[in-house]
Amino acid sequence: MNDTAPHDLVVHGDIALPGGHVLRGGWMGITGGRIEQTSETPLVGRDTLHVSGNVVLPGFVDAHVHTRSYIDEGITATTRAASAGGTTTIIDMPFDKPARPVNTRERFEAKVADVNAEAVVDVALYATFPPEGDLGIIADLADAGAAGFKVSTIEVDPVRFPRIPDGRFYEAFQEIAKTGRPVAAHQENQEIVFSQAEAFRARGDTAAIDHALSRPPVAEAEAAGRLLELAYWTGARLHMVHGTLPRTFDLIQWNRSQGVSATGETCLQYLLLTMDALRELGGRAKCNPPLRSQEAVEGLWAQLQDGSIDIVTSDHSPYPLHRKETPDIFDAFAGMPGAETLGPLLYSEGVASGRIDLARFLELIASGPADVFGLSRKGRLEPGADADFVVFDPDAEWTVDDDATHYAVGWTPFHGRPVRGRVVSTWLGGCCIYQDGHVTAQPGAGRFVRPTEERAPAKTVSDTGE
């Protein structure tokens, strides 16, 4: 240790800079929890981390996470799992259980306090608003630090996760446009989905595959088109979440050509699984919108390659198996864990397989989500950014195993899948939070982060329990 060195920590190895350029044998100097410089020539620090044989990637940003969809999962378990997968920032959805949507400033500030006490990685927060009442809450929640507003065209729960009527959307989109924050929408046509589910159940068609068959592609595409029209006429910045269809992203691209400010995401499961997984995994493969055809999967990969899809997320929404494995698929809860596997599996199936290059991978999983949600210090290894990084072994080969995950629910839909590329260690603000299979940080190591705002000073090693 060199107590007179200019940097707190120096990292020496192959460093992935913005744009996907890898600085071979490079140096990265970290001071006060932030990157101070990158260099081709040696730097001096109080501590030096040598990562020969690995590559240093920016910490991943997972922009679609539900830490409280299942009450026994929670912020700590989800962020521990995220750290094990190389994710250093998540954006958490506002539909918390039990029936406490984050739709008031009081609830938002209470959740910020919970994040600061419970999180292992940094957390930005979505807010939402109720189907009726004063829309002045939107400006108030933006002022409190909401990274965006999440809404739905279909009702999951009348209190926690309600459907917002179109007239309310029209008014709310105008208010959200004034904040500059994105409005993110779950896009499915409720009338189509509900009527089809009723018809399937009446016929006794309740096998796992019937979940996908009863939620036809038109339900997603119609709702996507409707939301894009609302964005066009109100000036709101729309972010379309968990798109499963190439047509959804075609609609986004066409609307962009018409001047709409719109971005779109797909999720890892829609790239790696088809609806046939429902036959194999049953309720474990149930998610909304549902898994689609092989043709749709191939179309999404083509759009990843050509830039039509802006980001990839996990839509981490875990439930215990007794809520998933039901005789009637319509009784099973929809959602699956994914925070831990997002980065490694997208690298394996994308970069290692030759489908996308490293630059595109980093856009999809690091700089892209940071840009969409205004997290200016996240997603890049450059001077001024938070020192959030991943030491990654691109050649390691391993297999996803339920028993090795850090989820409270203890399972993953990707159990048994071979992977190439592994997280060796994860670093948050220059402190190691995960190393060789073990989460080394304690709850409270992570903090709440606002959009376009500097991160608070880094915590000490003792604060993170290292």
C-alpha positions as CSV (number, residue, x, y, z in Angstrom):
1,M,0.0,0.0,0.0
2,N,1.2,3.5,-0.9
3,D,-0.3,6.1,1.4
4,T,1.1,9.0,-0.7
5,A,-0.3,7.8,-4.0
6,P,-2.6,10.1,-5.9
7,H,-5.3,7.5,-6.4
8,D,-7.2,5.3,-3.8
9,L,-7.2,2.4,-6.2
10,V,-5.6,1.6,-9.5
11,V,-6.9,-1.1,-11.8
12,H,-4.5,-2.6,-14.3
13,G,-5.7,-4.8,-17.1
14,D,-7.8,-4.8,-20.3
15,I,-10.3,-2.0,-19.7
16,A,-13.5,-1.6,-21.8
17,L,-13.8,2.1,-22.6
18,P,-16.9,3.8,-24.0
19,G,-17.7,2.7,-27.5
20,G,-16.4,-0.8,-26.8
21,H,-12.8,0.0,-27.4
22,V,-10.6,-2.2,-25.0
23,L,-7.6,-0.5,-23.6
24,R,-5.2,-3.5,-23.5
25,G,-2.9,-3.5,-20.5
26,G,-4.4,-0.2,-19.5
27,W,-4.7,1.6,-16.2
28,M,-7.7,3.1,-14.4
29,G,-7.3,5.5,-11.5
30,I,-10.1,5.7,-8.9
31,T,-10.4,8.4,-6.2
32,G,-13.2,9.1,-3.9
33,G,-15.4,6.4,-5.4
34,R,-15.1,7.9,-9.0
35,I,-13.0,7.2,-12.0
36,E,-10.4,10.0,-12.2
37,Q,-8.5,8.8,-15.3
38,T,-7.8,6.0,-17.7
39,S,-4.3,5.7,-19.2
40,E,-2.1,3.7,-21.4
41,T,0.8,4.4,-19.0
42,P,1.1,3.2,-15.4
43,L,-0.7,5.0,-12.6
44,V,0.0,4.9,-8.9
45,G,-2.6,4.1,-6.2
46,R,-2.7,3.2,-2.5
47,D,-3.9,-0.2,-3.7
48,T,-3.5,-1.8,-7.1
49,L,-5.9,-4.4,-8.6
50,H,-4.2,-6.5,-11.3
51,V,-6.7,-8.4,-13.6
52,S,-4.5,-10.0,-16.2
53,G,-6.5,-12.5,-18.3
54,N,-9.8,-10.8,-17.6
55,V,-11.5,-7.7,-18.9
56,V,-12.8,-4.8,-16.9
57,L,-16.4,-3.9,-17.9
58,P,-18.6,-1.1,-16.6
59,G,-21.1,-2.2,-14.0
60,F,-24.3,-3.3,-15.7
61,V,-27.5,-1.3,-15.3
62,D,-30.7,-3.3,-15.1
63,A,-33.5,-0.9,-15.8
64,H,-36.5,-3.2,-15.0
65,V,-36.5,-4.9,-11.6
66,H,-39.3,-5.7,-9.1
67,T,-37.6,-6.0,-5.7
68,R,-41.0,-6.2,-3.9
69,S,-43.2,-8.2,-6.3
70,Y,-42.8,-11.0,-3.8
71,I,-42.7,-9.8,-0.2
72,D,-40.1,-12.3,1.0
73,E,-37.6,-11.4,-1.8
74,G,-37.1,-7.8,-1.1
75,I,-34.4,-5.2,-1.8
76,T,-31.5,-7.0,-0.1
77,A,-31.9,-10.4,-1.8
78,T,-32.5,-8.9,-5.2
79,T,-29.5,-6.6,-5.0
80,R,-27.2,-9.3,-3.7
81,A,-28.2,-11.4,-6.8
82,A,-27.6,-8.4,-9.0
83,S,-24.1,-7.9,-7.6
84,A,-23.3,-11.6,-8.3
85,G,-24.3,-11.0,-12.0
86,G,-22.2,-7.8,-12.4
87,T,-25.1,-5.4,-12.1
88,T,-24.2,-2.3,-10.0
89,T,-27.3,-0.3,-10.5
90,I,-30.9,-1.3,-10.8
91,I,-34.1,0.7,-11.5
92,D,-36.8,-0.6,-9.2
93,M,-40.5,-0.7,-10.2
94,P,-43.1,1.0,-8.0
95,F,-45.7,-1.8,-7.7
96,D,-44.7,-2.9,-4.2
97,K,-46.4,-5.5,-2.1
98,P,-48.5,-5.6,0.0
99,A,-50.6,-3.2,-2.0
100,R,-48.3,-0.2,-1.5
101,P,-47.7,1.4,-5.0
102,V,-45.1,4.2,-4.9
103,N,-47.6,6.9,-5.8
104,T,-47.1,9.5,-3.1
105,R,-44.1,11.5,-2.0
106,E,-44.3,9.9,1.4
107,R,-44.1,6.4,0.0
108,F,-41.3,7.4,-2.3
109,E,-39.2,8.9,0.5
110,A,-39.9,5.9,2.7
111,K,-38.6,3.6,-0.1
112,V,-35.5,5.7,-0.5
113,A,-34.8,5.2,3.2
114,D,-35.3,1.4,2.8
115,V,-32.9,1.4,-0.2
116,N,-30.2,3.2,1.7
117,A,-30.6,0.7,4.6
118,E,-31.1,-2.5,2.6
119,A,-29.4,-2.4,-0.9
120,V,-26.1,-4.0,-1.9
121,V,-26.0,-2.1,-5.2
122,D,-27.2,1.3,-6.2
123,V,-30.9,1.8,-6.8
124,A,-32.9,4.3,-8.9
125,L,-36.6,4.3,-8.4
126,Y,-39.7,4.5,-10.6
127,A,-42.8,6.1,-9.3
128,T,-46.4,5.8,-10.5
129,F,-49.7,7.5,-10.0
130,P,-53.3,6.3,-9.2
131,P,-56.1,6.0,-11.8
132,E,-57.8,9.1,-10.4
133,G,-57.0,12.1,-8.3
134,D,-54.7,15.1,-8.5
135,L,-51.9,14.8,-11.1
136,G,-49.8,17.4,-9.3
137,I,-48.2,14.3,-7.7
138,I,-46.3,13.8,-10.9
139,A,-44.2,16.9,-10.5
140,D,-43.8,16.2,-6.8
141,L,-42.4,12.7,-7.4
142,A,-40.1,13.9,-10.1
143,D,-38.7,16.5,-7.6
144,A,-38.3,13.7,-5.1
145,G,-36.0,11.9,-7.6
146,A,-38.1,9.5,-9.6
147,A,-36.1,8.2,-12.6
148,G,-39.4,7.7,-14.5
149,F,-43.1,6.8,-14.2
150,K,-44.4,3.3,-14.8
151,V,-47.9,2.7,-16.0
152,S,-50.0,-0.2,-17.4
153,T,-52.7,-0.6,-20.0
154,I,-53.8,-3.8,-18.2
155,E,-54.8,-4.4,-14.6
156,V,-52.8,-6.8,-12.5
157,D,-54.1,-5.6,-9.2
158,P,-56.7,-2.8,-8.7
159,V,-54.7,-1.1,-6.0
160,R,-51.0,-2.2,-6.4
161,F,-50.8,-2.5,-10.2
162,P,-53.9,-0.9,-11.8
163,R,-54.9,-0.2,-15.3
164,I,-54.8,3.5,-16.2
165,P,-57.7,4.6,-18.4
166,D,-56.8,6.3,-21.7
167,G,-58.3,9.6,-20.7
168,R,-56.1,9.6,-17.6
169,F,-53.1,8.7,-19.8
170,Y,-53.7,11.7,-22.0
171,E,-53.7,14.1,-19.1
172,A,-50.9,12.4,-17.2
173,F,-48.6,12.1,-20.3
174,Q,-48.8,15.9,-20.6
175,E,-47.8,16.4,-17.0
176,I,-44.9,13.8,-17.3
177,A,-43.7,15.6,-20.4
178,K,-43.1,18.7,-18.3
179,T,-40.7,16.8,-16.0
180,G,-38.6,15.4,-18.8
181,R,-38.6,12.0,-17.2
182,P,-39.7,8.9,-19.3
183,V,-43.0,7.3,-18.9
184,A,-42.6,3.5,-19.2
185,A,-45.6,1.4,-20.1
186,H,-46.7,-2.2,-19.9
187,Q,-48.4,-2.6,-23.2
188,E,-51.2,-5.2,-23.5
189,N,-54.7,-4.7,-24.6
190,Q,-56.9,-5.6,-21.6
191,E,-60.0,-6.5,-23.4
192,I,-58.3,-8.9,-25.8
193,V,-56.3,-10.6,-23.0
194,F,-59.1,-10.9,-20.5
195,S,-61.7,-12.2,-23.1
196,Q,-59.2,-14.7,-24.5
197,A,-58.4,-16.0,-21.0
198,E,-62.0,-16.4,-20.2
199,A,-62.6,-18.3,-23.4
200,F,-59.6,-20.6,-22.9
201,R,-60.7,-21.5,-19.3
202,A,-64.3,-22.1,-20.4
203,R,-63.0,-24.7,-22.9
204,G,-60.7,-26.2,-20.3
205,D,-57.6,-25.1,-22.1
206,T,-55.5,-24.4,-19.0
207,A,-52.2,-26.1,-19.8
208,A,-49.0,-24.1,-19.5
209,I,-48.7,-23.4,-23.2
210,D,-52.2,-21.8,-23.1
211,H,-50.8,-18.9,-21.3
212,A,-48.9,-17.8,-24.4
213,L,-51.7,-18.8,-26.8
214,S,-54.3,-16.8,-24.9
215,R,-52.3,-13.6,-25.1
216,P,-51.9,-13.1,-28.9
217,P,-49.3,-10.8,-30.4
218,V,-52.0,-8.3,-31.4
219,A,-52.7,-7.5,-27.7
220,E,-49.1,-6.2,-27.4
221,A,-48.9,-4.5,-30.7
222,E,-52.2,-2.6,-30.4
223,A,-51.4,-1.3,-27.0
224,A,-47.9,-0.2,-28.2
225,G,-49.4,1.7,-31.1
226,R,-51.9,3.4,-28.8
227,L,-49.2,4.5,-26.3
228,L,-47.0,5.8,-29.1
229,E,-49.9,7.9,-30.4
230,L,-50.4,9.4,-26.9
231,A,-46.7,10.2,-26.8
232,Y,-46.9,11.9,-30.2
233,W,-49.8,14.1,-29.3
234,T,-48.6,15.0,-25.7
235,G,-44.8,15.3,-26.2
236,A,-44.1,12.7,-23.5
237,R,-40.9,10.7,-23.7
238,L,-42.1,7.1,-23.9
239,H,-40.1,4.0,-22.9
240,M,-41.7,0.8,-24.1
241,V,-40.9,-2.0,-21.6
242,H,-40.5,-5.7,-22.2
243,G,-41.2,-5.8,-25.9
244,T,-41.6,-9.3,-27.1
245,L,-42.4,-8.7,-30.8
246,P,-40.3,-7.3,-33.7
247,R,-43.4,-5.4,-34.7
248,T,-43.3,-3.5,-31.4
249,F,-39.9,-2.2,-32.2
250,D,-40.9,-1.5,-35.8
251,L,-43.7,0.7,-34.4
252,I,-41.2,2.5,-32.2
253,Q,-38.8,3.1,-35.1
254,W,-41.6,4.5,-37.3
255,N,-42.8,6.8,-34.6
256,R,-39.3,8.1,-34.1
257,S,-39.3,9.0,-37.8
258,Q,-42.4,11.0,-37.0
259,G,-40.7,12.9,-34.2
260,V,-41.8,10.8,-31.2
261,S,-39.3,10.6,-28.4
262,A,-39.4,6.8,-27.8
263,T,-37.1,4.0,-26.7
264,G,-37.7,0.3,-26.2
265,E,-36.4,-2.6,-24.3
266,T,-36.7,-6.3,-24.5
267,C,-35.8,-8.8,-21.8
268,L,-33.4,-11.7,-21.6
269,Q,-36.1,-14.3,-21.5
270,Y,-37.6,-13.1,-24.8
271,L,-34.2,-13.6,-26.4
272,L,-33.4,-17.0,-24.9
273,L,-36.8,-18.8,-24.5
274,T,-39.7,-19.5,-26.7
275,M,-43.2,-20.4,-25.8
276,D,-42.1,-24.0,-26.0
277,A,-40.4,-23.5,-22.6
278,L,-43.9,-23.4,-21.1
279,R,-44.3,-27.0,-22.1
280,E,-41.0,-27.9,-20.5
281,L,-41.0,-25.7,-17.4
282,G,-44.7,-25.1,-16.8
283,G,-45.5,-22.1,-14.7
284,R,-41.8,-21.3,-14.2
285,A,-41.9,-19.9,-17.7
286,K,-45.0,-17.8,-17.2
287,C,-44.4,-14.1,-17.6
288,N,-46.3,-11.1,-19.0
289,P,-46.2,-10.4,-21.9
290,P,-45.8,-14.1,-22.7
291,L,-42.9,-15.9,-24.4
292,R,-43.3,-15.9,-28.2
293,S,-42.4,-18.0,-31.2
294,Q,-38.9,-18.9,-32.5
295,E,-39.5,-16.5,-35.4
296,A,-40.1,-13.7,-32.9
297,V,-37.0,-14.5,-31.0
298,E,-34.9,-14.5,-34.2
299,G,-36.4,-11.2,-35.2
300,L,-35.5,-9.6,-31.8
301,W,-31.9,-10.7,-32.2
302,A,-31.8,-9.1,-35.7
303,Q,-33.1,-5.9,-34.1
304,L,-30.5,-6.1,-31.4
305,Q,-27.9,-6.2,-34.1
306,D,-29.3,-3.3,-36.2
307,G,-29.9,-1.0,-33.2
308,S,-33.7,-1.0,-33.2
309,I,-33.7,-2.2,-29.6
310,D,-32.3,0.3,-27.1
311,I,-31.7,-1.8,-24.0
312,V,-32.1,-5.3,-22.5
313,T,-33.4,-5.8,-19.0
314,S,-34.3,-8.7,-16.7
315,D,-37.8,-7.8,-15.6
316,H,-36.8,-9.6,-12.4
317,S,-40.1,-10.5,-10.7
318,P,-39.5,-13.6,-8.6
319,Y,-42.1,-15.9,-6.9
320,P,-41.7,-19.1,-5.0
321,L,-42.4,-22.3,-6.9
322,H,-45.7,-23.0,-5.1
323,R,-47.0,-19.8,-6.7
324,K,-45.7,-20.9,-10.1
325,E,-46.5,-24.6,-10.4
326,T,-50.3,-24.7,-10.4
327,P,-52.6,-27.2,-12.2
328,D,-54.3,-24.3,-14.0
329,I,-51.7,-22.0,-15.7
330,F,-54.1,-19.1,-15.3
331,D,-53.7,-19.4,-11.5
332,A,-49.9,-19.3,-11.6
333,F,-48.2,-16.0,-10.8
334,A,-46.5,-14.3,-13.7
335,G,-42.8,-13.4,-13.4
336,M,-39.4,-14.9,-13.0
337,P,-36.1,-14.1,-11.4
338,G,-33.4,-12.7,-13.7
339,A,-31.3,-10.1,-12.0
340,E,-28.3,-12.4,-11.5
341,T,-28.2,-13.9,-15.0
342,L,-28.8,-10.8,-17.2
343,G,-25.3,-9.8,-17.9
344,P,-23.5,-13.2,-18.1
345,L,-26.2,-14.8,-20.3
346,L,-26.5,-11.8,-22.6
347,Y,-22.7,-11.9,-23.0
348,S,-22.7,-15.6,-23.6
349,E,-25.5,-15.7,-26.1
350,G,-24.6,-12.4,-27.7
351,V,-20.9,-11.6,-27.7
352,A,-19.4,-15.1,-27.2
353,S,-21.7,-16.6,-29.8
354,G,-20.9,-13.8,-32.3
355,R,-24.4,-12.3,-32.6
356,I,-23.4,-8.9,-31.3
357,D,-20.0,-7.3,-30.5
358,L,-18.8,-5.9,-27.2
359,A,-19.7,-2.4,-28.0
360,R,-23.3,-3.3,-28.7
361,F,-23.4,-5.4,-25.5
362,L,-22.3,-2.5,-23.4
363,E,-24.9,-0.2,-25.1
364,L,-27.7,-2.6,-24.3
365,I,-26.7,-3.3,-20.7
366,A,-24.7,-0.4,-19.4
367,S,-24.5,3.0,-21.2
368,G,-27.9,2.6,-22.9
369,P,-30.1,2.2,-19.8
370,A,-28.0,4.9,-18.0
371,D,-28.7,7.3,-20.9
372,V,-32.5,6.5,-21.1
373,F,-33.0,7.3,-17.4
374,G,-30.5,10.1,-17.0
375,L,-28.1,8.3,-14.7
376,S,-25.1,10.3,-16.0
377,R,-22.5,8.7,-13.8
378,K,-23.4,5.1,-14.6
379,G,-22.7,2.7,-17.4
380,R,-19.3,3.9,-18.6
381,L,-15.6,3.6,-17.6
382,E,-14.6,7.3,-18.1
383,P,-13.3,10.2,-16.0
384,G,-16.1,11.5,-13.7
385,A,-18.1,8.3,-13.7
386,D,-18.8,6.3,-10.6
387,A,-16.2,3.6,-10.1
388,D,-18.7,0.8,-10.7
389,F,-17.0,-2.0,-12.7
390,V,-16.9,-5.7,-13.3
391,V,-13.9,-7.9,-13.6
392,F,-15.1,-10.4,-16.2
393,D,-13.5,-13.6,-17.5
394,P,-14.7,-13.9,-21.1
395,D,-13.4,-17.5,-21.5
396,A,-14.8,-19.1,-18.4
397,E,-17.3,-21.9,-19.0
398,W,-19.9,-22.8,-16.4
399,T,-23.5,-23.9,-16.0
400,V,-26.4,-22.0,-14.4
401,D,-27.5,-23.9,-11.3
402,D,-30.5,-23.1,-9.1
403,D,-28.6,-23.9,-5.9
404,A,-25.8,-21.5,-6.7
405,T,-28.1,-18.4,-7.2
406,H,-28.5,-15.7,-4.6
407,Y,-32.3,-15.4,-5.0
408,A,-34.5,-15.8,-2.0
409,V,-36.8,-18.0,-4.2
410,G,-34.0,-20.3,-5.0
411,W,-34.6,-21.0,-8.7
412,T,-34.1,-19.7,-12.2
413,P,-35.7,-20.5,-15.6
414,F,-32.2,-20.9,-17.0
415,H,-31.1,-23.8,-14.7
416,G,-28.8,-26.1,-16.7
417,R,-27.9,-23.6,-19.4
418,P,-24.2,-23.6,-20.4
419,V,-22.6,-20.1,-20.2
420,R,-19.4,-18.7,-21.6
421,G,-18.1,-15.6,-19.7
422,R,-18.3,-15.2,-15.9
423,V,-18.2,-12.4,-13.4
424,V,-15.1,-12.7,-11.2
425,S,-15.8,-9.7,-9.0
426,T,-18.1,-6.7,-8.9
427,W,-17.1,-3.2,-7.6
428,L,-19.3,-0.4,-6.5
429,G,-17.8,3.0,-6.0
430,G,-14.3,1.4,-6.0
431,C,-15.2,-1.1,-3.3
432,C,-15.6,-4.9,-3.9
433,I,-19.1,-6.1,-3.3
434,Y,-18.8,-9.6,-4.9
435,Q,-15.8,-11.9,-5.3
436,D,-15.6,-15.5,-6.7
437,G,-19.1,-16.6,-5.8
438,H,-19.5,-14.7,-2.6
439,V,-21.3,-11.4,-1.9
440,T,-18.8,-9.5,0.2
441,A,-20.8,-6.3,1.0
442,Q,-23.5,-5.8,3.6
443,P,-26.9,-4.2,3.1
444,G,-26.4,-0.5,3.0
445,A,-23.5,-0.7,0.6
446,G,-25.7,0.5,-2.1
447,R,-27.5,3.8,-2.2
448,F,-30.5,5.6,-3.8
449,V,-29.4,7.5,-7.0
450,R,-31.3,10.3,-8.6
451,P,-31.3,11.0,-12.4
452,T,-28.8,13.7,-13.5
453,E,-27.4,14.0,-10.0
454,E,-24.0,13.2,-8.6
455,R,-23.7,10.1,-6.5
456,A,-23.0,10.7,-2.8
457,P,-19.4,10.3,-1.5
458,A,-18.2,6.7,-1.5
459,K,-18.6,4.7,1.7
460,T,-15.6,3.3,3.5
461,V,-14.5,-0.3,3.4
462,S,-15.9,-0.8,6.9
463,D,-19.2,0.6,5.8
464,T,-19.6,-2.1,3.2
465,G,-18.5,-4.9,5.6
466,E,-15.5,-5.9,3.6
